[in-house]
Amino acid sequence: MRAVNSIIIVGGGTAGWMTAASLKHHFKQRIDITLIESSEIGTIGVGEATIPTIRQFYRHLGLSDLDVIRATRATCKLGIQFNDWHKPGSSFIHPFGVYGQSLKGTDFHHYWLKLRKKNMATELGDYSLGVALAKHNKFTFPAINPPSSLSVFDWALHFDATLFAGLMRTHAEQNGVRRIDAKITHVQRRENDGFIESVQLDYGAHFSADLFIDCSGFKGLLIEETLQTGYEKWTDWLLCDRAFAVQSQSIDVPHSYTKVNARPAGWQWKIPLQHRDGNGHVFSSQFMRDEIAREMLIKNVQGELFHEPRKIAFVPGRRKQAWNKNCIAIGLAAGFLEPLESTSIALVQTGIEKIRSLLAAAQYNDSIVREFNETTLLEYERVRDFIILHYKLSARDDTEFWRYCRAMKIPDSLQHKMELFQASGHVVNYRWEMFGLPSWLAIFEGFNYLPDAYDAQVDLLDETMLAQNLEKMRESLVRVVDDTPHHHEFIAQHCAAPDFA
């Protein structure tokens, strides 16, 4: 076993400071933690949309939802609205929450599949409180003790990533994390085993540690440039490899969801904050030139731009080993898919959680390293498959990009999941999978990929009674939405940032 008494985190930003804050909070004085970052090196900082797990993360640190919303000028996110993805003019919402109520131990969607086929049920989103609230731009906190599953929904945040990183830094430093503002000029490896021994800084000092965590972004200063771990590219399935990002003036009240609009060779996002909007155009360089993508973004942003659009180039894929020797890669250093389902920060979080769990005894061996790498691989592959699904199921054929996506061969793991759903209406959920049953249903239904099959137990119940139950569910959600405040009213009343209150 190798003891861990000291950790050096290389790189700040959201990934670095989340890691520092969480590990120091967890291990306290047991492990000495130092973070090295250079104020001269910028961070990516466009990941402003999250999924609900972020709230578990900062609550573990003792921060409340309202505290974080105020500090990061955040708004609330009930899901993602996909416009023009299935075909031009189409729109659906992928919510954070469940659909309907299960009956007699059978999942709701099996009843819905039967009735929808007979035109006795409306679209799936009509039975989701999260979707209903988002469509009307309403928001309130979910009930602590919901009266039924129909009242269950979850939510996440749109926040200023720079402000969130600052919040994490404050928490980390208050708990004893040491920050060094410097550039790393050299990484020293041990001769006997190739482990990282120390890092040399631009002012000449050397710092050593038992464990190094690489949060240096795409660069992968330790995991790749030093250890040459290797990178597995997923560019055959995930074609988008560029983005232009720009902040703009808000011209209307913030929506309680993220908007993503399909474009000829990719898609565009709009993320509303209390003080501005975040915008970006993600595209494939194989099918669109940079200057056209930039102009398309500018043309489709309504408010005044605060700066020149910033170009970001990336290669979809993952590091072949997230933990190599005595170095763990977190965040962009570990891999990147694309921001479509707001998974970047969530993958930072799950990486940190695995470190906390596997390093519980402040020591590690090869078995712990292998477990970390195997579970990280599964997690990345399952997020990858979920994102690929959005492209594969599109019925668009108006550009070469979308025609390629429709025809491309997909991973066997995704093919199996799609075929299983078509054959039985069953959505299989695996361990280490970020997106559960409701999320897969949202995408399947949003792209009209629906099976004729459903659970045979459904046929044991009276069809008319089922239809009446579904209608009562839908009507009850309408009443709840009517009694819920608008999103901007909720923000103004409960959690406006101090300079916007």
LOLO-705659 format. One record per residue: x negated, y negated, z of N, C-alpha, C in turn; residue in three letters. Coordinates in pm, whole numbers, plus 50000, padded with zeros to 5 digits. Atoms other than C-alpha are relative to their C-alpha. Example, Ala and Ser with C-alpha at 12.3 -4.5 7.8 and 13.67 -1.06 7.14 Angstrom:
! residues 2
499115011950000487705045050780499104988050000ALA;500825011949994486335010650714500774989150073SER;
This chain:
! residues 501
499165012050000500005000050000499124987550000MET;500725012750005498874964549927500784989650080ARG;499355009849913499704939050195500154986649928ALA;499775013350056501174905350096500134990150116VAL;500005010549898500234877850339500064986149939ASN;500015013150067500004850150081500495001449857SER;499475000450137501764840949756499674986349942ILE;500145012350076500844814949497501005000449885ILE;499045001750109503614803349264499414989849903ILE;500585008850102502324788248940501134994249917VAL;498935006850074504734762648795501144996350091GLY;498875004749920507544742548943501305001349923GLY;498734999550071510794733248770501035008050077GLY;498934992749935513974751948845499545013750048THR;500424986549964512394786648844499034999950117ALA;501015000249896509394777749057500544996050136GLY;499525004849870511214758449325501135008550056TRP;499044990249949514104783049345499265011650067MET;500794988949946511514810349401499384996150133THR;500655004549878509634790249661500994998450115ALA;499015002449895512744779849852500565013050055ALA;499374987649956514264814449862499045009150074SER;500964991049936511134834349946499554994650136LEU;500415005649871510084810150220501125001150102LYS;498864998649911513574810250366500115014450051HIS;499864985949966513524848250365498845004950088HIS;501164994549929509984855850483499504990950112PHE;500395009749897509524824450696498484999650016LYS;501455001249978506044824150856499245012849969GLN;500664987250024505354860150766499094999549878ARG;500805001250122504034850650422499744985149973ILE;500375013750036502154818650335500274998049851ASP;499635002550139503504803450012499504986449955ILE;500505012350061501804777349793500534999249857THR;499555002250138503244762649474499064990049934LEU;500905008750076500904747649215500714995649873ILE;499405005550122502344724748950499304986949967GLU;500575012750042501124695148751501114990449962SER;498995010050033503254663848741499834994849858SER;500245004350138501694657548397500635009649899GLU;499414990050089503314688948253501505000150021ILE;498555000449989507024686148180500595014050008GLY;499274987349996509624713348227501094999849893THR;498964999050103512274726047985501254992550044ILE;498965007849934515134714648208501294997749924GLY;498725001850068518114719347973501045010050049VAL;499064989849953519714748548158500944994650105GLY;499145006949906522464728348313501315007350029GLU;498804992249973525234754348301499615012950071ALA;500324988449919525344783248547501175009849998THR;498914990649974527414813748636500205000850151ILE;499665001149858529044819448978498955004850099PRO;500994994949905526094837949131499114989050056THR;500835010849948524264804649172500514995550136ILE;499435004649873526634796549457499595009250114ARG;500514990849899525594827849645498564996650034GLN;501425003149981521974817249598499824988450097PHE;500265011649912522184782749753500735001250133TYR;499384997749869524594793950024499075008150090ARG;500994992449922521904818750134498984990550064HIS;500935010049947519744787750189500674990650099LEU;499285008649907522434771450402500624987749938GLY;499435011550069523684746950139501455003049961LEU;498594998250035527404741950078500244995949855SER;499635003850135529154738349744500064984849985ASP;499835014550010530024702049814498654992950009LEU;501345005949989526444694049919499285000449865ASP;500734998350126525034707749594500644991949888VAL;499325007750105527674691749372499614985250010ILE;500365014149983526964657349520498544997449963ARG;501435002250018523184661249514499555001249855ALA;500424997550138523034672949152500934993649897THR;499035006850088525844651249009500765010249915ARG;499434988550071527554683748916501494998549974ALA;498584997850019530944692848781500265015050013THR;499634986049977532824725448819500255007149867CYS;499924992250124532794752948558500815012650024LYS;499124988349989535604778348523499715010549893LEU;500304990550107534214794648211499444992849880GLY;500565005350125533124788947853501075000749892ILE;499055000450112535334778247563499235002049869GLN;500634996850129534294793847230500904995149887PHE;499245005750110535474773446933499395003949865ASN;500394996450137535304786046571499085012249994ASP;500914988550000533384817446672500605012049926TRP;499384988750069535834844246560500194996649853HIS;499845005350134536724823846255500294985050014LYS;499735014349988537124786546177501424997450051PRO;498705003349942539934772046387500385008350121GLY;499704991449884539854799446652499444993850127SER;500495004849872539384792247021500455009550111SER;499644992349882539294812447341499054996650113PHE;500805003049882537924809547694499565012950066ILE;500554989149917535644834247870499984994850144HIS;499895005349865536644828748235499145007550101PRO;500594993149885535044836948569501155004950086PHE;498884994949921537724859148714500695011449929GLY;499324988150048540104887648661501214996449916VAL;498765001550077543094892748435501105008050069TYR;498814993149954546514901348574499835007950128GLY;499994991449882547264927048840500035014749956GLN;499974985750029546474964048826501275006150057SER;498784993349955549434987448864499735014850017LEU;500134985649973549365021749025498605005249968LYS;501374995750016545585023249012499444999149859GLY;500465001450139545335015448640499734985349970THR;500395013850028543534984248520501054993049915ASP;498985008150066545804956348399499905000449849PHE;500125001650145544364954848049500585011949924HIS;499404988650070545654989847965501504997549979HIS;498585003550017549234978148026500134989149894TYR;499955011150096548524946547832499775005049858TRP;500284994850134547074966247537501245006149938LEU;498804993650054550254986347500501054989649960LYS;498955009850027552604956547523499594990149891LEU;500465009350102550454933847307500185006149861ARG;499844993150127550544959747030501444999249951LYS;498585000750035554354957647040500564985950005LYS;499605014149993554404919447060500884997250121ASN;499245002049876555784921847414499154993250107MET;500875007249908552884903047573499284989249921ALA;500735010950065551074870547497498505002650012THR;501454998050000547284865447472499485002550142GLU;500544995549872545104879147749499764988550097LEU;500305011449914544114844947881501214994650074GLY;498795004749932547734837947977500205006850136ASP;499874992749874547274862448267498754998150087TYR;501195003449923544114846348405500164986150059SER;499895013149938544274818148657498834991149958LEU;501155007950044540774807248558500214993849864GLY;499725005250135541794803548193501084989350006VAL;498885009549991545054785948283499544986650055ALA;500515012549942543264760348500499094992849901LEU;500925006250094540564754448241500734993549882ALA;499265005450114543044749247957500644986550032LYS;499365012549960544694721348154499044990750075HIS;501055007949935541404707848291500334997350147ASN;499675000849858542494714648648498915007150080LYS;500934992849913540384725848944500354998250147PHE;499995000249855540574734649310499205012150047THR;500704988349950538674758649532500955011950006PHE;499154988149989539994794349518500475002150143PRO;499474996949867542134806249808499035009350074ALA;500904991649921540044821250089500575014050014ILE;499314987149993542604849050134501105000349895ASN;499015000450108544344851849794501145009950025PRO;498854991149977547864866449815500035012149908PRO;500054988750094547184888749514498824997949907SER;501105001250095544594895749247500294989549894SER;499645010350097546494871749024499504986350041LEU;500505012849949545234843449245498484999350004SER;501454999249990541604853949212499344993749877VAL;500875005150106539164833449007498714995550065PHE;501295004449949535554823149042499574987949921ASP;500435012150068533624792648937498504997950020TRP;501425003149994530144779348877499844984949989ALA;500295014350008528494745548824499374996349866LEU;500865007050095527314722648551499204990250085HIS;500755009449919524444704548717498784994649927PHE;501245005750051521424682848649498875009050050ASP;501004990149961518664709048648498814993650070ALA;501125006849935515994683748744500354996650144THR;499575003149863518004672649047500105012750084LEU;499914987449925518634708949144498615005050039PHE;501374996249968514914716649123499474991550115ALA;500425008849891514304686449346500625003950132GLY;499334995349879516844699349596499315012450054LEU;500714987949960515094733049601498614996550055MET;501335004149952511724715849643500084994550142ARG;499835005649865512954696149943500195011050102THR;499734988949908514274727750106498745008150023HIS;501214991849989511064746750034498944993150085ALA;501055007249927508714719950163500364998050147GLU;499575001449861510764714450477499785012850079GLN;500194987249933510314751350553498555004849996ASN;501414996849990506574751050504499285003849872GLY;500704997450127505824756750134499044988549971VAL;501005010150034502654738450036500024997749850ARG;500015003650142502694719949703498664993749966ARG;501245005850051499544712349507500254994749860ILE;499795006350130499754687949216498675000349924ASP;501254998650075497044699348976500235009449882ALA;499994990750113496354717548651499065011750030LYS;500864988349989494964752748648499115000649877ILE;500965000050111491814753648438499405013849975THR;500584986850018490704789548494500665009950097HIS;499464989349915492094822348630498955010850012VAL;501044990149973489614846048790500635013650031GLN;499524986349975490244883748776498925008250070ARG;500964991149934488654910548992499445009849897ARG;500654991150096486194932348807500455014550015GLU;499744985849978487184965448966501375004549951ASN;498654995650038490944965748890500744990249909ASP;499365009650089491734935048680501064991450065GLY;499035008249930493984919748946499544985350000PHE;500355014149991494124881848968499414997350139ILE;500675002949874491724870149236500264985750046GLU;499835014049962492054832349227500294991649877SER;499835009950107492954801749022499134988050033VAL;500825011949983490674772148969500784987949949GLN;499245012050034492184737248961499104989549936LEU;500755009750078491154707148757499064991450084ASP;500925007649917489504690549055498965008950067TYR;501084991349959487304720949118500315010250106GLY;499674990849891489054738649406500475013549946ALA;499534986650031489754776049401501025004350106HIS;499004995049906492854792049557500275014749968PHE;499744985750017493354829249611501275003850075SER;498784995149935496404849549717500105015049977ALA;499764985750018497614885249752500925002649881ASP;499014998350107500444880249503500174986649930LEU;499805012050081500914855349219501345001249927PHE;498725000250071504284845449074499904989649889ILE;500165008450118504214831048723501334993649963ASP;498835007850041506824803948669499574988949904CYS;500605009950090504834786248398500744998649868SER;499195001650121507574789148135499545009049887GLY;500334991950118507154802247781498515003149993PHE;501464998750006503384797647818499525013150063LYS;500424987849931503094826748063498524999750035GLY;501435002149973499764813948194499345012150064LEU;500584988549931499194843648424500395013149934LEU;499494987150045501394871648293499555003349859ILE;500354997550140500404867247928498604995149964GLU;501305005350041497424844347875498865006550078GLU;501044993749918495514860648161500055015149992THR;499884985549990496854896148189500365006749867LEU;499684994850134497914900147823500985011850008GLN;499014989649972500994919647925500745004649875THR;499264996650122502694918647585501454995450008GLY;498645005550010506094906647467500805008049901TYR;499104992450087508984926447320501004990449936GLU;499135009450070510764905947055501345006549964LYS;498664995350036514514909346995500574991549886TRP;499605009350106514614887346686500815006649889THR;499154993450100516314913746470501474998550034ASP;498615001049955519484909246678500374985850042TRP;499765013749954519144874446826499224990749908LEU;500665007550105518394852146531499644985850042LEU;500255013849960518524818546705498674998950073CYS;501345001449942515004806946789499584985450014ASP;500275014249987515234768946799501194993250067ARG;498935008349947517224742346979499564985550000ALA;500195014149975517534704846981500944996350115PHE;499215003749883518734690347312499954985050020ALA;499945014549978519874655147395501084996950105VAL;499035004749902521654637247678500744988049942GLN;499205010750059524474613247599500974994350103SER;499015006749916526944589347751501325007849996GLN;498684993649995530224604947867501054990249951SER;498965008950052533214591047682501385004150050ILE;498714995949944535974610447861499755006950133ASP;500154993249872536644628048190499355013649977VAL;500704987350021534494659148242500945012050000PRO;499224987750006536004692448143499515009850106HIS;500364989849900536044721248392499535012849932SER;500554988650073534384744148137498934994949904TYR;501005003150101531474745047894500605002149861THR;499564998350138532234739647526498855005049915LYS;500994995550099530324759647265500725001549865VAL;499405000250133531174753446901499085006649900ASN;500804993250102529984776246621499614990149891ALA;500525008150108527844759846355499515009449888ARG;500344991350113526644772746013498875010050027PRO;501104990849973523464788346156499745001050150ALA;500154999349855524124789246529501194993850070GLY;498915005649922526134769146778499544987750077TRP;500295012349927526354736746975500695000250135GLN;499405000549867526944731547346500284985750043TRP;499745012649931528474703347547500255003450147LYS;499924997349857527974703647923500234986750072ILE;499695012849936529684675848123499474999250143PRO;500395003049863528084661148435500754987550047LEU;499315011849950529324633148657499494987249934GLN;500615012350048526914607748503499655000449851HIS;500354999050142526354620548147500455013549947ARG;499774987050063526834648947902498665005849954ASP;501124993150061524254674747803500455006449870GLY;499644994650131524284685147437498815007449940ASN;501074992950067522324709747231500515007649880GLY;499694992150118522264727046895498995011449994HIS;500834988050005520904762646902500175005949861VAL;499874995650139520084775946557498855009449963PHE;501024990950052518064800746352499174992749895SER;500885006750096515034786746173499945007549867SER;499944992750126515494814245912501084994649907GLN;498825003750079518764798945799500284985050001PHE;499785014449998518494761645877498684992950031MET;501205007949975515714735845858500194991050122ARG;499955008049878514844715646166500724986749979ASP;499425013350018515824682046020501525000549980GLU;498554998650017519274694645920500665003150133ILE;499464996549868519844709946265500054987850090ALA;500045012349918518804677246431501124990649960ARG;498965009250047521124656446215501405005350032GLU;498704994049969524004680846271500354997750147MET;499765002749858523594676846647500424985650020LEU;499705014349981523534639046632501394996649947ILE;498695002750062526564638346402501155004550088LYS;498904994249922528594659346645499954996550148ASN;499985005449863527764640646968500744986849996VAL;499135011750006530384614447042499434987950074GLN;500495011349922528724592947311498634995249953GLY;501315005650033525624571147283498895009250049GLU;501134991649962522384591247286499064992350092LEU;500905006449905520044584047575498535000949957PHE;501374998250044516904595547393500015007649868HIS;500154992250122515614612147079500205014850031GLU;499834985649975516734648847054498655007050012PRO;501244992949973514034671547192500075014149943ARG;500044986750063513054702746999499405010250096LYS;500474988949919512604735747182499925012349911ILE;500184987650076511174766247008499845011750097ALA;500094988449912511524800847161500065012849918PHE;499954986850063511214837647078500875008950088VAL;499144991549917514134859047204499325013350032PRO;500614987449959512854888647401499624999850146GLY;500394998949860511194898647725498565004750010ARG;501334995049973507804905047875500065015150018ARG;499974985449992506924942047849499945005050144LYS;499974997349856506254942348223500214986850071GLN;499785012349924507754915848446499064999450120ALA;500984999349891505414927548724498805007949949TRP;501234993850050501864934948609498894997450101ASN;501045000949897499134942148866500544992250119LYS;499495007849887499574915049133500644987049954ASN;499335011850058501534890948915501435003549960CYS;498594998450037505324887748881500434987849919ILE;499485010950083506894867148603501474997550033ALA;498635004149972510074847948684500394988949902ILE;499525010550090512174826548452499515002149859GLY;500404999350140510984818448102498725007849980LEU;501224992050010507644835048174500315014849988ALA;499604985950006509524868148205500725003449872ALA;499274997450123511594864147891501084989749980GLY;498945009550031514324844247721500875006049891PHE;499094995150103517404854247527500504988049919LEU;499575013050049519304822447446501064995250099GLU;499175005349891521524799447654501505002149983PRO;498594998750034524864811347513500905002750121LEU;499164996549884526214826447837499384995350132GLU;500565006549880524174805248081499335009950094SER;500594989349919522074834548199498584997150048THR;501405002349966518614818748233499804998350150SER;500155002249856519034805948588500455012250077ILE;499544987849933520954837448682498925010750001ALA;501094990250005518004858948570498854995950091LEU;500955004649898515714837348782500455005050137VAL;499444996149870517994844349075499875015050025GLN;500074985549978518124882049025498555004650014THR;501414996849982514354883148987499544997250142GLY;500335003549862513974865549321500605009950097ILE;499334990449911516494888949483499265013450003GLU;500754987350004514514919249367498684998750077LYS;501235002049922511314904449512500305000950149ILE;499644999749856513004898749848500285014250046ARG;499614986549961514394933849851498835009750001SER;501084990250014511364953149730498784996550084LEU;501125004149915508884932749934500424998550146LEU;499455001849866510924936050252498975002550109ALA;501024996649900507964951250436498714992149976ALA;501175008450031505554924850293498825008449951ALA;501024991950061503664951550104500595007049879GLN;499484993350120503914970149774499005010449952TYR;500824990050066502614999949582500515001849858ASN;499634998150140502975013349229501485003549982ASP;498584996550010506455027349298500884987650006SER;499235012549990507754992949397499874992149870ILE;500215007050128506204977449086500825006649890VAL;499254992950103507765004348868501514997550013ARG;498575002649978511214999249026500374986049954GLU;499745013850042511014961848970500064999249847PHE;500035000750147510084966548604501155007449935ASN;498924992250060512684993148533501354992850016GLU;498725007049979515574973548685500044986949923THR;500055012350080514424941348517500275003049853THR;499754995950139514364959248181501485002449976LEU;498574997150016517904972348229500834987250001LEU;499245012449988519164938348334499894991549873GLU;500205008050121517644920248037500695006549879TYR;499384993450114518844946547790501534998750003GLU;498545000749992522414945047919500524985849978ARG;499665013750037522514907247901499834998349849VAL;500245000650145521014910247552501185005649922ARG;498894993750072523784933947441501254991550005ASP;498795008349986526504911147575499924987949907PHE;500155011650088525114881547382500095004349853ILE;499914995150138524664901747062501455002149959ILE;498594997250029528344911347085500704987849940LEU;499365012250048529354874947024499764997849851HIS;500365001950141527594874846689500525011549913TYR;499614988350077528374910146577501495000249968LYS;498564999050018532134906746621500614988549919LEU;499445011350073532504873846436500525004349864SER;499424997450133534754875046129499564989449900ALA;500455010650091533014844645980499145006049888ARG;500844995950113531544850045636499684988049911ASP;500155012350078531124813745527498554995849981ASP;501425003250019527324812545563499195012950005THR;500884988450001524404836145518499715004750141GLU;500274996549860523714834945893501085009050056PHE;498914992249942527134847845992500215013249926TRP;499904987450074527174873745715498955010050048ARG;501044991349945523874887445846500435005750135TYR;499594995649865525254888946201501065010949994CYS;498934990050013528324908246093499465013549954ARG;500504987650062526274933845900498855006450076ALA;501244995149939523294938146130500245012650084MET;499994988249913522534971146303499734995450142LYS;500105004549861522904967346678499375010950086ILE;500584989849912521234985146973500985011350029PRO;499164988349973522545020047045500844998050126ASP;499285002049874523535009347396501254991549980SER;498825008150030525874982647261500965007549910LEU;499154992250089527185005246985500845009950080GLN;499284990649915528135030947249501134993150076HIS;499005007049921529975005447458501184995749914LYS;498935004150091531944992547160500845011949956MET;499274988050045532845027447038500855005950113GLU;499244994949885533945038047387501264991850021LEU;498835008649983536275008147412501035002749891PHE;499074997150109537765015347071500705013450018GLN;499454986649988538305051847157500975001550116ALA;499214997649878539855047847502500534987550068SER;499655012349928540295011347597499214998450128GLY;500785000349876537715017947868498734991849980HIS;501245007850001534914993247945499105005750109VAL;500914994149903531995010548112499154989050062VAL;500855009449928530134990748378498835007350061ASN;501224993849951526554999048465499444992050118TYR;500755007149899524384990648761499014990649931ARG;500905010150056522174960248702500584993749874TRP;499345006650112524724945448465500634987150050GLU;499585013049953525414908448500501474997149971MET;498635002950042528774907948318500875012450016PHE;499124988949970531634929748435501165001249904GLY;498834996950082534944942148297500694987649944LEU;499275011450056536724908248267499234992749891PRO;500805007050101533844893148070500005007449867SER;499964992250125533714921447817501394999249938TRP;498645001350054537504919847782500194986649933LEU;499855013450057537324882447719499414999349859ALA;500645000650132534924887047428500695009449902ILE;499294990850088536654917847286501314993849949PHE;498715005850041540014900047286499814987249920GLU;500235012550072538614866647173499615002049856GLY;500384996750138537204883246862500945010349938PHE;498974990850050540284905146815499465014049975ASN;500544986550009538334937146869500745008550102TYR;499114993249905541174956347030500325014249952LEU;499714986150038541794993847035501505002749998PRO;498634995049991545045011946972500175008550125ASP;499954991049884544175034947264500124992250130ALA;499925005449864544975028447629500225011750094TYR;499844989549900545255048147952501415006149990ASP;498714993250016548005074247915500934998150118ALA;499165002549883549255066048265501004988749975GLN;499115011250030550795034648118501365004949950VAL;498754994950057553415055547936500945005850104ASP;499144994749894554755068248269500904989350060LEU;499205010949947556185033948349500934994349893LEU;499005005550091559255017948196499444987749927ASP;500575010550084558254995247909500634986450028GLU;499315012649974560874968647978499594994250134THR;500435004549867559914967048345498594994349995MET;501365005050014556264962748248500004986149937LEU;499935012850068557114934248013500514989150095ALA;499475009649903559114917148286498944996350103GLN;501065002749903556214920648530498954990749942ASN;500995008650062553794905048285500514985749984LEU;499435013350015556144876248221500034992650135GLU;500015006149866556464870148597498594995450037LYS;501395003949975552664869648621499694986849929MET;500295011950079552414843948345500704987850057ARG;499225011249946555144822048493499444995250134GLU;500555003949871553554822648837498724991749984SER;501225007850025550264809848694500344986049952LEU;499565013350046552094781248523500344991350120VAL;499625007649880553484770548861498764995850079ARG;501225003349927550044772049025499264988649932VAL;500705010450076548504750848750500694986550020VAL;499255012449981551264724848787499684993450134ASP;500245005249866550404721149156498534997350030ASP;501445001549981546634718649106499534986549947THR;500485013050048544784685249075499135001349876PRO;500915000350113542904675448764498555000750049HIS;501394998049963539224683548766499334987050045HIS;500665012549965538044647248769500564994350130HIS;499415004649874540474639549054499415007850117GLU;500604991749896539084668549256498584995150030PHE;501375004949981535524656149201500004986750074ILE;499965013449939536414620249292500375000750148ALA;499514999349863538184630749610499045007250094GLN;500744991249910535794657149743498484999449987HIS;501434997750017532314656249594499364991149895CYS;500665009150093531464626049382498604996950051ALA;501365003949961527734618149381500064986250062ALA;499925012749927526994588649613500084987649912PRO;499985011850086526354564449328501165000049900ASP;498814999650086529594575049153501285000450083PHE;498824999049912531924576649455500844987249993ALA;
